Amino acid sequence: MNTKKQKKAGFTLVELMVVAIIVAILAAVAIPLMSGNTDRAMATEAQAGCSTVATGIKLWVVEGSETGETNGIPTIVELPGITAADLQGNYFKEYSVDSVGSANTYTITASPGADGKASADVTMTVVNGTVTWTGLGQD
């Protein structure tokens, strides 16, 4: 007489449910963390683009003070050292200089553009060397 018990292979329903619950908990934690990283990436891209434009404004002021032509509001194309490729990111496609009150006061806005993935503008305001950010959690 054969008294050996056959061992069944496989997982029980309880084991499968425990694994499903663990995966659900990990997903619930990971998804908000990933969306937070996306927001920070958007903010960083906007800051980098606005800072590039700010550097161009500083060069424009220096070059204009040498030639006496610092009146008016420069467009992005008029700024020295900046090409269109410098400002083409994944989230923000359009940058504008909203106002130049003086050589030390100006506002730069980064906009998502028609095909941008960000949902809001980011604004960099410089007043006498003090930088203030608004938009994308930078308030």
Secondary structure, DSSP 8 states (H G I E B T S, - for coil): ---------S--HHHHHHHHHHHHHHHHHHHHHHHHHHHHHHHHHHHHHHHHHHHHHHHHHHHHHHHT---S---GGGSTT--GGGG--SS--EEEEEEEEETTEEEEEEE--TT---SS-EEEEEETTEEEEESTT--
